[in-house]
């Protein structure tokens, strides 16, 4: 029943995104440049303020505490989280037609999951499988030519677009193997705690890597909300076009859209 309702919601978002008029939203089209309309700006700014308060009170203090962990522990945690994210990246490599990359990432996942002890270590990089770039369902839709739709800010999860928010729901209707073996299926090896802990750690790890970057961005922005919006949209487009253009974060590989 839950999956049925989510599929209906996903269909609604995609339909809304595809058929909205140009005076209200950006159409789902081959156009992937130009301005992304902020159709819900007042609501977005309210959610953005809520997220900032949550970050100040909870997330940033946890991220600062995380930095006190020994560097090998933090590196190992990042490696393990990147390894888990491959279960989303590999099918999206295939959907984008990057079969060779999908094969390399599959070999990387197998090697790091076994010899690398569930990804805590990264032997794949040592043998040359080191060109890993995360892919997700939103990037795949962008590659297929779907436009961003309106810019939206999600509670806790942060900046997104109607396209990316729609695509992220795939995780909850069978598109994420890690979700399936933890939350969705009754396995003896993993539990739903493992899934949600990994998602939370992903956010903390990303925040810890970018404390100074976000502090500098806020201090130097006349409108912090607008700066974050611009940064997010630039980063998403960079990933879709596989551009090497630098975005001003220490690690922007999972800006997001924590939706794996």
Backbone as a ProteinNet text record, in pm:
[ID]
protein_1_A
[PRIMARY]
XXXXXXXXXXXXXXXXXXXXXXXXXXXXXXXXXXXXXXXXXXXXXXXXXXXXXXXXXXXXXXXXXXXXXXXXXXXXXXXXXXXXXXXXXXXXXXXXXXXXXXXXXXXXXXXXXXXXXXXXXXXXXXXXXXXXXXXXXXXXXXXXXXXXXXXXXXXXXXXXXXXXXXXXXXXXXXXXXXXXXXXXXXXXXXXXXXXXXXXXXXXXXXXXXXXXXXXXXXXXXXXXXXXXXXXXXXXXXXXXXXXXXXXXXXXXXXXXXXXX
[TERTIARY]
83.4	0	87.2	193.3	282.8	347.8	392.5	456.5	356.9	232	129.7	106.2	94.2	71.9	190.5	312.4	431	440.7	401	401.4	302.4	186.3	89.8	146.1	215.1	274.1	384.6	465.1	570.7	511.6	405.7	340	285.7	229.9	177.1	287.1	401.9	510	563.2	581.5	634.4	534.1	404.9	301.7	293.6	297.8	294.6	413.3	530.3	653.4	651.6	590.1	593.1	494.9	383.4	277.8	257	338.2	321.1	352.3	283.3	303.6	430.1	480.4	606.7	598.4	477.5	467.6	465.2	460.9	457.5	574.7	617.7	728.9	812.6	917.2	997.3	949.2	931.4	879.2	983.6	933.9	1020	1053	1174.7	1209.4	1356.8	1401.4	1543.1	1627.4	1564.1	1637.6	1687.2	1818.2	1873.5	1958.7	1948.9	2018.1	1915.4	1961.8	1868.3	1829.5	1738.7	1699.5	1601.7	1620.4	1524.3	1429.4	1302.1	1205	1188.4	1176.6	1152.7	1003.7	924.2	778.6	719.2	788.9	736.3	830	877.8	985.4	950.6	832.5	796.7	802.2	743.4	747.2	889.8	963.7	1102.6	1187.2	1167.8	1247.4	1210.3	1085.4	1046.1	1109.8	1109.4	1172.1	1323.3	1380.5	1524.3	1561.8	1481.5	1507.8	1497.9	1398.9	1385.6	1509.6	1554.9	1672.9	1798	1809.7	1923.6	1922.8	1805	1794.7	1830.4	1782.5	1813.9	1963.4	2022.8	2166.5	2245.9	2206	2277.3	2267.1	2149	2124.7	2173.3	2167.1	2193.8	2302.7	2284.1	2369.2	2513.4	2533	2670.1	2745.5	2685.1	2757.6	2798.5	2709.4	2744.7	2859.4	2853.4	2959.2	3093.1	3091.6	3215.9	3269.8	3179.9	3223.4	3279.8	3219.5	3264.7	3409.2	3446.8	3583.1	3688.8	3646.8	3741.3	3775.1	3699.9	3732.8	3867	3942.9	4070.7	4048.5	4143.8	4129.4	4106.7	4175.2	4148.3	4004	3941	3800.7	3711	3738.5	3657.8	3675.7	3798.6	3823.3	3754.1	3761	3695.8	3545.2	3489.3	3344.8	3305.1	3381.2	3353.4	3363.4	3465	3481.3	3360.8	3315.9	3201.9	3074.6	3053.1	2934	2938.5	3055.9	3070.4	3044	3089	3067.7	2918.7	2844.6	2700.2	2631	2679.2	2614.3	2626.1	2717.2	2731.6	2606.6	2525.3	2404.1	2302.3	2318.6	2236.9	2310.4	2440.6	2519	2519.8	2538.7	2553.9	2431.6	2308.1	2194.1	2176.8	2215.8	2206.2	2313.6	2430.5	2529.7	2470	2400	2339.9	2231.1	2144.3	2034.6	2085.7	2204.7	2263.3	2348.2	2355.9	2429.8	2577.8	2622.6	2764.6	2793.1	2784.8	2798.9	2940.6	3040.1	3177.7	3199.9	3147.1	3160.1	3084.1	2966.9	2889	2968.7	3039.6	3123	3235.6	3301.5	3410.2	3358.5	3243	3187.6	3139.9	3091.8	3052.8	3174.5	3285.6	3408.8	3457.3	3445.1	3484	3400.3	3270.2	3180.6	3213.9	3234	3263.8	3395.9	3497.4	3629.9	3629.1	3569.8	3569.5	3476.6	3370.7	3277.4	3335.8	3431.1	3490.3	3628.3	3726	3862.3	3867.4	3787.6	3784.6	3698.9	3646.4	3566.9	3448.6	3348.8	3226.6	3253.5	3365.1	3394.6	3473.1	3504.1	3578.9	3717.1	3775.4	3901.3	3872.9	3966	3943.2	4054.1	4062.8	4165.8	4141	4016	3985.6	4064.5	4077.8	4153.2	4298.9	4352	4493.9	4524.8	4422.7	4447.1	4391.8	4360.2	4322.5	4174.1	4089.4	3944.9	3911.4	3966.8	3961.2	3890.7	3818.8	3749.7	3599.9	3567.2	3427.5	3360.7	3246.3	3164.6	3022.2	2961.8	2826.3	2725.7	2629.4	2517	2387.9	2279.9	2152.7	2040.1	1917.4	1802.1	1773.8	1797.5	1777.6	1873.8	1999.6	2097.3	2056.9	2003.2	1958.9	1846.2	1747.3	1640	1696	1793.6	1856.7	1928.5	1996.8	2066	1967.4	1850.5	1746.7	1677.6	1703.9	1649.2	1539.1	1506.9	1404	1458.9	1383.1	1423.2	1405.6	1462.7	1463	1324.8	1238.7	1115.8	1146.1	1050.7	1069.6	1173.6	1241.4	1331.9	1248.3	1285.1	1215.9	1318.2	1280.4	1362.8	1285.7	1347.5	1283	1322.3	1230.5	1266.4	1377.2	1479.5	1596.2	1684.8	1627.7	1707.1	1766.1	1702.4	1761.1	1720.2	1808.6	1773.6	1747.1	1652.9	1619.7	1543.8	1497.1	1407	1294.6	1187.7	1079.3	1128	1218.2	1272.1	1349.1	1440.5	1523.2	1442.6	1345.5	1260.7	1175.2	1124.7	1046.8	1132.7	1253.7	1341.9	1384.7	1402	1448.1	1347.2	1218.8	1117	1136	1215.6	1246.3	1309.1	1383.6	1445.5	1344	1223.9	1123	1022.3	1044.2	956.2	1039.7	1151.4	1229	1354.1	1388.4	1503.8	1635	1635.6	1757.1	1777.2	1877.2	1900.7	1931.7	2003.5	2038	1911.9	1818	1689.7	1611.9	1616.8	1540.3	1586.3	1717.3	1766.9	1768.2	1735.1	1732.3	1589.9	1529.9	1396.7	1286.9	1295.9	1183.7	1173.5	1285	1284.3	1328.5	1278.1	1314.4	1437.5	1554.9	1678.3	1737.5	1823.4	1888.4	2023.6	2065.7	2198.9	2195.9	2090.4	2078.3	1940	1929.2	1799.7	1773.4	1652.3	1623.2	1713.3	1763.3	1856.8	1981.3	2030.1	2150	2127.9	2007.8	1978.9	1976.6	1897.3	1881.5	2010.4	2087.2	2216	2310.7	2308.1	2395.4	2355.1	2222.3	2177.5	2217.7	2200.3	2238.9	2388.6	2468.3	2613.8	2658	2586.8	2619.8	2607.2	2498.5	2479	2582.6	2614.1	2713.6	2851.6	2886.8	3017.2	3031	2926.8	2929.3	2938.4	2859.9	2859	2994.6	3057.3	3187.5	3293.6	3283.3	3381.1	3362	3244.9	3212.1	3177.8	3219.6	3188.3	3241.6	3369.5	3429.1	3369.5	3343.2	3288.2	3153.3	3066.1	2934.4	2940.5	3030.8	3047.5	3092.5	3188.3	3237.1	3128.1	3051.7	2944	2840.1	2804.6	2705.2	2758.2	2886.1	2944.6	2958.1	2975	2999.6	2878.3	2762.3	2641.9	2548.5	2502	2397.8	2266.1	2246.8	2126.5	2172.3	2186.3	2238	2148.5	2018	1922.1	1950.7	1966.2	1990.4	2124.6	2225	2357.3	2353.7	2283.8	2272.5	2195.4	2089.8	2013.2	2102	2177.8	2265.9	2371	2430.5	2533.3	2476.4	2357.8	2296	2269.5	2209.2	2174.1	2299.3	2403.5	2529.6	2588.5	2585	2644	2569.1	2435.6	2357.6	2384.1	2392.1	2418.5	2559.4	2653.5	2790	2794	2716.7	2715.4	2647	2539	2466.8	2552.5	2628.3	2714	2854.6	2877.7	3009.2	3119	3090.7	3184.2	3288	3407.1	3513.2	3516.1	3417.4	3412.6	3404.9	3483.3	3492.4	3375.6	3312.9	3209.3	3267.2	3237.3	3305.3	3258.7	3279.7	3268	3387.3	3421.5	3535.8	3507.6	3383.2	3344.2	3199.3	3176.1	3038.9	2981.4	3042.4	2999.3	2862.6	2814.9	2681.2	2607.3	2598.4	2537.1	2397.4	2354.8	2222.2	2148.4	2141.6	2030.3	2053.4	2042.9	2079	1964.9	1969.3	1850.8	1881.3	2008.5	2044.1	1970.5
-120.2	0	125.7	122.9	239.4	265	157.2	174.9	226.8	180.4	225.4	375.4	421	564.1	646.9	597.4	670.2	676.3	566.7	567.6	670.8	680.8	782	922.5	945.1	1075.9	1106	1005.2	1022.3	1058.2	988.9	1018.1	1159.8	1203.8	1340.1	1443	1422.9	1519.3	1528.6	1412.6	1412.9	1476.4	1442.3	1500.9	1651.7	1695.8	1838.8	1908.6	1846.2	1904	1911	1811.4	1802.5	1897.9	1927.1	2001.8	2142.2	2185.6	2320	2423.8	2534.8	2640	2717	2786.5	2857.4	2974.2	3022.9	3133.9	3086.9	2953.9	2903.8	2815.9	2736.3	2643.6	2632.9	2557	2523.3	2389.5	2376.4	2254.2	2143.7	2018.4	1903.5	1901.5	1933.1	1942.5	1912.5	1919.1	1898.5	2014.1	2124	2241.5	2218.2	2228.8	2205.6	2323	2435.4	2555.3	2664.6	2784.1	2890.8	2893.2	2982.8	3003.7	2896.1	2850.8	2760.8	2846.1	2838.3	2923.7	2881.2	2980.1	2956.4	2977.2	2879.3	2895.4	2904.2	2849.1	2842.9	2916.8	3033.2	3099.5	3126.6	3175.8	3207	3081.8	2973.1	2847.1	2795.4	2803.6	2757	2830.6	2961.6	3039.5	3002.4	2971.6	2928	2795	2700.2	2570.3	2586.2	2675.3	2701.8	2754.4	2844.8	2898.2	2788.2	2700.1	2586	2496.7	2467	2382.2	2447	2580.1	2650.3	2638	2653.7	2641.5	2500.2	2400.8	2261.2	2235.3	2293.8	2278	2341	2460.7	2531.1	2457.5	2404.1	2341.8	2197.3	2125.1	1980.9	1935.1	1962.2	1898.9	1948.6	2080	2132.5	2091.3	2097.2	2048.7	1901.2	1818.3	1677.5	1664.9	1744.2	1740	1783.7	1884.2	1928.6	1820.7	1752.5	1642.7	1527.3	1503.1	1397.6	1420.8	1546.5	1579.5	1538.3	1517.7	1477.4	1328.5	1253.3	1112.6	1101.2	996.1	977.8	977.4	1035.5	1047	912.9	803.7	674.5	629.9	662.7	626.7	707.2	837.6	921.7	881.2	852.2	808.7	675.5	585.4	455.8	469	557.9	581.7	638.2	735.3	792.4	685.7	600.1	491.9	398.4	361.7	269.8	332.2	461.2	530.1	541.7	569.9	574.7	438.4	333.3	198.1	164.9	201.9	178.3	253.8	374.7	456.6	394.5	299.1	233.2	155.8	114.1	39.1	128.3	259.2	353.1	395.2	414.1	461	360.6	232.9	132.5	122.5	107.5	104.9	234.1	347.7	473.1	484.5	425.9	415.7	342.9	232.8	152.8	231.8	297.5	374.5	491.1	541.4	651.1	601.4	468.8	411.9	395	416.5	403.2	260.6	164.4	23.4	-7.8	51.4	29.1	79.4	198.4	255.1	169.6	120	32.7	-92.5	-148.2	-266.2	-236.3	-122.5	-84.2	-59.9	5.5	31.8	-96	-192	-321.4	-393.6	-389	-450.3	-379.1	-247.6	-169.7	-209.5	-222.9	-258.7	-397.2	-493.3	-630.2	-634	-569.2	-571	-501.9	-383.4	-309.3	-372.2	-438.4	-501.9	-628.2	-688.9	-814.5	-789.2	-769.3	-744.6	-615.4	-517.6	-389.1	-388.1	-502.8	-517.9	-420	-452.5	-373.8	-228.9	-207.3	-74.8	15	-32.5	52	86.2	-8.5	15.6	22.2	78.6	106.2	46.4	-87.9	-149.3	-126.1	-97.2	-76.3	40.7	147.3	263.3	227.6	140.6	104.9	26.5	-35.5	-108.9	-33.7	93.8	177.1	201.3	144	170.2	291.6	404.6	523.3	641.5	617.6	727.5	724.4	685.8	673.3	809.5	826.1	946.1	901.9	958.1	919.6	961.2	873.5	904	874	943.5	918.5	931.2	905.2	903.2	1041.5	1146.3	1280.7	1311.7	1268.9	1288.4	1210.8	1091.1	1011.9	1082	1135.2	1210.4	1331.6	1399.2	1513.6	1472.6	1358	1305.8	1271.5	1224.4	1191	1314.6	1430.9	1553.7	1618.6	1565.7	1627.5	1752.5	1861.8	1985.2	1977.4	2074.7	2069.4	2086.4	2165.3	2204.4	2311.5	2341.2	2445.3	2404.8	2502.7	2482.2	2465.3	2367.6	2347.1	2320.1	2351	2319.5	2219.1	2105	1999.2	2009.1	1983.6	1982.6	1881.4	1924.3	1842.2	1810.7	1762	1719.6	1835.9	1953.5	2071.8	2096.1	2160.2	2205.7	2091	2112.6	2013	2083.1	2006.2	2054.4	1952.4	1987.5	1891.7	1765.2	1781	1662.1	1574.4	1634.2	1555.3	1495.9	1572.4	1521	1405.5	1416.8	1308.2	1183.8	1203.7	1090.3	1022.3	1101	1042.6	944.9	959.8	867.6	726.9	713.8	580.8	494.3	559.2	484.7	407.8	459.6	401.2	314.9	296.3	207.4	101.9	63.4	-47.4	-11	116.7	156.5	158.7	129.5	135.7	2.2	-72.9	-206.7	-202.4	-99.3	-86.9	-67.6	11.1	28.7	-102.9	-174.8	-299.3	-405.1	-417.4	-524.1	-482	-356.1	-310.9	-282.7	-179.6	-137.5	-222.6	-248.3	-306.1	-457.5	-523.8	-669.2	-712.1	-826.4	-880.7	-968.9	-909	-985.5	-1014.6	-1114.8	-1152.5	-1083.2	-1010.9	-951.6	-800.6	-735.1	-590.6	-556.8	-441.2	-394.2	-253.9	-202.9	-67.3	34.4	0.5	90.8	113.5	8.2	20.7	121.1	118.1	211.9	355.4	379.2	516.7	569.6	481.7	524.4	565.6	491.4	525.9	659.5	684.8	812.4	927.5	908	1012.6	1038.6	931.3	945.8	1015.1	989.5	1056.5	1207	1250.6	1393.9	1453.4	1383.2	1432.9	1439.2	1335.5	1330.9	1446.6	1469.8	1581	1715.1	1731.1	1858.3	1883.7	1779.4	1795	1839.1	1792.2	1828.6	1972.1	2029	2159	2267	2251.5	2351	2488.5	2496.1	2624.4	2680.2	2591.1	2636.5	2703.1	2641	2698.6	2824	2824.7	2944.8	3062.4	3036.9	3142.2	3188.5	3092.7	3127.5	3215.3	3178.7	3257.6	3396.7	3402.4	3530.6	3626	3572.6	3656.2	3669.6	3624	3629.9	3740.3	3820.9	3917	3844.6	3733.2	3651	3505.4	3448.4	3312.3	3212.1	3232.3	3143.4	3139.2	3255.9	3262.7	3201.2	3218.7	3162.4	3009.9	2953.1	2807.2	2753.1	2822.1	2781	2778.2	2885.5	2893.2	2783.1	2760.6	2657.6	2520.1	2491.5	2360.6	2337.7	2436.4	2419.9	2404.4	2484.5	2471	2332.2	2283.2	2153.1	2041	2046.8	1943.2	1942.4	2060.1	2066	2016.4	2047.3	1999.6	1847.1	1785.3	1639.4	1577.8	1638.5	1584.2	1586.8	1697	1709.8	1654.3	1594.4	1540.5	1642.8	1764.5	1875.3	1872.1	1923.1	1933.1	2069.8	2152.8	2285.9	2274.5	2355.5	2347.3	2419.9	2353.7	2415.2	2433.2	2546.5	2584.6	2508.3	2377.3	2298.9	2205.7	2158.8	2069	1935.5	1892	1766.7	1779.5	1801.2	1824.9	1701.3	1584.1	1465.6	1417.9	1458.7	1417.8	1536.2	1644.3	1772.1	1740.3	1696.8	1660.5	1582.6	1622.7	1545.7	1417	1408.4	1280.7	1188.6	1120.4	1047.7	905.6	875.5	740.3	637.4
0	0	0	82.5	89.3	-46.3	-112.5	-242.2	-345.2	-336.7	-430.8	-417	-292.4	-268.8	-315.2	-290.7	-333	-484.5	-551.2	-696.8	-750.8	-685.5	-726.7	-708.7	-594.9	-568.4	-668.8	-699.8	-798.8	-934.3	-971.9	-1099.2	-1101.5	-987.2	-978.7	-998	-930.5	-940.2	-1082.7	-1146.5	-1282.6	-1379.3	-1360.8	-1446.8	-1426.9	-1300.3	-1270.2	-1332.7	-1321.6	-1373.5	-1525.8	-1586.8	-1732.5	-1799.5	-1731.7	-1797.5	-1743.7	-1649	-1594.1	-1700.5	-1694.3	-1793.4	-1763.8	-1864.9	-1851.3	-1754.2	-1721.9	-1628.4	-1484	-1463	-1325.7	-1292.9	-1387.6	-1362.8	-1487.8	-1476.1	-1593.8	-1646.9	-1775.8	-1833.4	-1828.3	-1827.8	-1848.4	-1997.3	-2031.9	-2172.5	-2190.2	-2313.1	-2341.2	-2291.2	-2257.3	-2210.7	-2069.4	-2048	-1915	-1869.3	-1940.5	-1895.5	-1873.3	-1839.4	-1811.4	-1665.2	-1633.1	-1494.5	-1448.3	-1326	-1262.6	-1179.1	-1206.4	-1138.3	-992.4	-906.9	-764.3	-739.1	-780.9	-781.6	-641	-543.7	-407.6	-311.3	-354.6	-280.9	-134.8	-107.7	31.5	118.3	69	142.7	152.8	42.8	42.2	146	153.9	249.9	393.9	417.4	550.8	588.2	493.7	518.5	531.2	450.1	457.3	595.7	650.1	784.5	889.3	873.4	964.8	957	834.4	817.3	876.9	862.5	921.6	1074	1132.9	1278.8	1323	1248.1	1278.7	1265.8	1163.3	1141.7	1256.7	1297.7	1405.1	1537.8	1565.8	1696.3	1704.3	1592.4	1599.1	1502.9	1374	1273.5	1278.9	1281.8	1284.4	1410.1	1530.8	1649	1637.7	1580.9	1562.1	1462	1354.6	1253.1	1311.8	1399.1	1462.2	1555.5	1626.7	1711.6	1630	1515	1423.9	1381.7	1368.4	1327.2	1429.8	1554	1657	1648.8	1570.2	1552	1480	1506.4	1434.9	1283.9	1213.7	1068.7	999.5	1039.5	974.8	990.8	1104.9	1126.3	1032.5	1020.9	932.3	786.1	747.4	610	581.4	677.8	660.1	650	731.4	725.4	589.9	540.9	408.1	299.6	309.9	212.2	213	332.7	344.1	287.7	317.1	265.8	113.9	58.7	-86.6	-148.2	-78.7	-129.3	-134.4	-30	-27.8	-141.4	-169.4	-272.3	-411.5	-428.5	-558.2	-598.2	-500.2	-535.3	-605.3	-594	-670.6	-797.5	-787.5	-902.4	-1017.3	-986.6	-1092.7	-1183.4	-1129.5	-1220.9	-1300	-1241.6	-1315.1	-1422	-1399.8	-1507.1	-1627.4	-1598.7	-1706	-1777.8	-1701.3	-1760.6	-1844.2	-1811.1	-1887.5	-2004.1	-2020	-2130.9	-2106.6	-1982.4	-1950.1	-1901.8	-1993.2	-1958.2	-1907.5	-1970.7	-1927.8	-1785.8	-1756.7	-1622.8	-1521.6	-1561	-1472.9	-1438	-1535.9	-1510.8	-1413.7	-1432.6	-1342.1	-1201.4	-1191.4	-1059	-991.4	-1070.9	-1015	-958.6	-1034.2	-985.1	-859.5	-856.9	-739.7	-618	-638.3	-528	-472.9	-561.2	-517	-441.3	-495.9	-433.4	-297.6	-289.8	-163.1	-60.1	-105.6	-12	49.9	-18.6	30.3	91.7	7.8	57.5	138.7	100.4	171.1	296	335.8	458.7	458.6	374	361.1	320.5	254.2	201.2	294.1	414.8	508.1	452.1	380.1	309.6	158.7	84.7	-57.1	-143.9	-148	-233.2	-381.7	-421.2	-563.1	-620	-541	-587.3	-612	-530.1	-541.4	-668.5	-729.3	-853.9	-975.4	-957.4	-1070.8	-1090.2	-1004.8	-1015.3	-930	-968.9	-884.3	-948.8	-1058.1	-1125.4	-1095.6	-971.9	-932.7	-918.8	-984.5	-973.4	-942.3	-836.7	-799.7	-906.7	-928.7	-1016.4	-940.2	-974.6	-908.6	-1010.2	-963.6	-1054.3	-1113.5	-1036.8	-1089.5	-1202.9	-1187.7	-1293.7	-1419.2	-1398.8	-1514.5	-1588.4	-1515	-1581.4	-1654.6	-1593	-1658.2	-1784.9	-1782.5	-1899.7	-2010.6	-1969.9	-2068.7	-2125.3	-2068.6	-2124	-2043.8	-1926.5	-1843.9	-1776.3	-1781.7	-1716.4	-1565.9	-1496.1	-1350.5	-1288.1	-1351	-1284.5	-1180.8	-1096.7	-995.8	-891.6	-840.2	-727.7	-601.6	-517.7	-391.2	-281.2	-158.1	-41.9	42.5	69.3	145.6	293.3	383.7	526.2	552.3	622.4	661.5	541.7	431.8	316.5	238.4	244.5	183.8	40.2	-39.8	-174.7	-270.5	-361.1	-461.4	-573.4	-668.4	-772.9	-784	-854	-871	-941.2	-1037.3	-1104.7	-1008.2	-930.4	-840.3	-725.2	-675.2	-567.6	-618	-741.1	-800.4	-815.4	-867.3	-891.5	-761.8	-655.3	-529.1	-470.7	-507.9	-458.1	-512.8	-619.9	-672.6	-563.8	-472.8	-363.2	-281.2	-273.3	-186.7	-260.9	-388.8	-464.3	-537	-476.1	-528	-603.6	-611.3	-690.7	-616.1	-489.2	-408.9	-339.8	-386.3	-332	-182.6	-137.9	3.7	87.9	37.3	106.6	108.3	-3.2	-13.4	86.1	108.4	197	343.4	370.4	509.3	555.2	501.1	545.4	483.1	352.4	279.6	293.3	317.5	327.5	466.5	510.3	641.4	626.1	636	621.9	758.6	762.3	887.9	904.7	802.4	804.7	828.2	783.3	801	853.3	915.8	965.5	913.3	940.2	896.2	965.4	1084.6	1152.7	1068.1	1001.3	918.4	805.7	747.4	638.8	689.5	793.7	841.2	904.3	966.9	1022.2	909.8	799.6	686.4	625.3	617.7	562.2	653.3	784.1	877.5	875.1	870.4	865.3	737.2	627.6	501.4	516.9	580.8	601.9	694.7	803	899.3	834.4	758.3	691.9	593.3	514.5	418.8	490.6	596.6	670.3	734.2	787.9	852.2	752.3	629.1	526.6	478.3	505	445.9	546.9	671.6	774.2	734.1	700.4	664.5	535	439.2	311.1	329.3	409.5	430.5	516.9	614.9	697	610.8	521.3	432.3	335.5	284.4	192.1	260.8	383.5	456.9	490.7	532.7	572	454.8	335.1	217.7	125.7	172.9	90.3	138.8	45.4	79.5	105.3	34.6	50.6	51.8	171.7	186	113.7	122.9	55.2	-95.1	-156.2	-300.5	-337.1	-251.3	-277.8	-275.3	-176.7	-168.4	-289.3	-326.9	-444.4	-568.3	-590.2	-706.4	-703.9	-587	-573	-604.3	-552.1	-574.6	-723.3	-789.5	-930.8	-1016.7	-988.5	-1061.6	-1043.7	-919.6	-889.5	-960.8	-959.4	-1026.4	-1176	-1237	-1380.8	-1412.8	-1326	-1345.2	-1348.1	-1257.6	-1249.8	-1371.8	-1416.4	-1531.7	-1656.7	-1675.5	-1793.1	-1770.1	-1649.9	-1615.5	-1637.9	-1591.6	-1607.4	-1496	-1525	-1424.8	-1358.2	-1385.9	-1326.1	-1173.3	-1104.3	-958.9	-894.2	-795.5	-713.7	-574.7	-511.7	-388.5	-263.7	-262.1	-139.3	-134.6	-16.8	-5.1	-70.4	-67.9	-129.8	-171.6	-300.6	-346.1	-411.3	-388.3	-459.4	-416.2	-299.8	-258.7	-198.5	-273.4	-232.4	-186.6	-177.3	-170.6	-99.5	-149.8	-183.7	-126.1	3.2	59.6	25.7	-95.5	-137.7	-178.2	-141.9	-182.6	-99.8
[MASK]
++++++++++++++++++++++++++++++++++++++++++++++++++++++++++++++++++++++++++++++++++++++++++++++++++++++++++++++++++++++++++++++++++++++++++++++++++++++++++++++++++++++++++++++++++++++++++++++++++++++++++++++++++++++++++++++++++++++++++++++++++++++++++++++++++++

